[in-house]
Structures are given as structure tokens and as C-alpha cells.
């Protein structure tokens, strides 16, 4: 299999601004991204996601995503499911408020104490989900994660990383008259080329199955996908040879 970028968890927060709970989702997401789990998470911009941001949608298709919604309408979760796939977890702020017996958040730009407390509870809950998706375990005695990746030094400013620059390689391919975005295709082509598996009918079956690992391929369109992939791989190899 091709070596893909290190696994991270995408965080997509509700963009609603008419409820204080919407503000809670964004502040909680920011806390996870910049303070609690900066090395393990990336932000997914919901408006860009809805507008067709390819990087965000590709990330959500391949990596686990946590949707944080302010209310039970679950706009972030439903958008993720519609355009990429069911999120690995759906967090609803109003549910956490009831579960933890918290006060009602108030204030759209400046939250009241109950709102700030809800931010903390939500952020810690999401951080726990991130750890579970990455199989991380907390060492209570040492106060750190076991086999954790290097974290930014204390006091070092950290900015939330966007999924559109997270390194998920994608490529558009014309299939049956429509443009299809395939995740990891450039890396798959490069891996096949390095292994000496040149464009030919003999490698087509393996190529199709490898692409299927990262992308949904309709059974009724397998032959069409296979033909398009072979042409795209042939073009890839020609470009590599020309650049050599």
C-alpha cells in the first residue's frame, strides 16, 4: 500500500451564529486544535466543505472526523455524511449540557460562565474521542501519552491546521463523462511505478483493487473505472519520464 500522511482526526464545528451553543462549538473546536491535541487534529471549514472544498471533503472521506454541533439539528454531522461519509463521532452541545448538568450558555460573542464551562467540557470530550480514534492511552503516573508523537514546546504558539493543506493527495479523473475526485491516486500511481508495475492489462486488476481501498467504486462501473485508471496511470508515467 502507498505510504499516506500520518493519520489525524478532522474537527468540523457548527457554523450557526444565532445560538450561544454555536459559539461553544467553535471555541471548543479551537481549544482542541490549538491546545489539547494540536498534533493530532486538523480543522475542516464547514462553509468551504459545503461549497465543494476538495481538500476538506477528501480528508473527511479518508480520515475519522468529529462533528461538533450546537443543537440536535446536527448540521455539521449531516453535511459530513452527505458529502464524504458518516462522521466517526457526532457531538451535540445540548446533549452534553444535560449529561453534565451544566447551566445554559448565553451570549453570542462573549459567553457567560456557564457557556465557558460548556466549552471546557465539550473540548475535553472531543479530545477523548480523538485519543480513542488514534489508539492513544494516557499514562496517569507520568502524566503523558504512551508513545505519543512529539508535541510543540510549552509556550510555543500553535495555529489550527486546515485539512485542505493536510497532505491528502487527490486527483481528478474523467469517468463515464463525469469528473471524479479520487483520494490517494497520485501516491498509488507512484507506488506502482516504483514497484515496476507499468501500465498494462496485467496490472489493471491490482490497480483497481488498490484504488478501491480508499475510494468507493460502484460495482456497475468497475470496467469504466478500470479503463479510466489505466489511461490516467499511463499519462502519469509519461509525465514522469518526460520530467526525468
Secondary structure as UniProt FT lines:
FT   STRAND          9..13
FT   HELIX           20..31
FT   HELIX           32..36
FT   TURN            38..40
FT   STRAND          41..43
FT   HELIX           46..51
FT   HELIX           54..62
FT   STRAND          65..69
FT   TURN            72..73
FT   HELIX           75..83
FT   STRAND          89..92
FT   HELIX           93..100
FT   HELIX           113..133
FT   TURN            134..135
FT   STRAND          138..139
FT   TURN            140..143
FT   STRAND          144..145
FT   TURN            146..147
FT   TURN            154..155
FT   HELIX           163..165
FT   STRAND          170..175
FT   TURN            176..177
FT   STRAND          178..183
FT   HELIX           185..194
FT   TURN            195..196
FT   HELIX           201..214
FT   HELIX           219..221
FT   HELIX           222..243
//
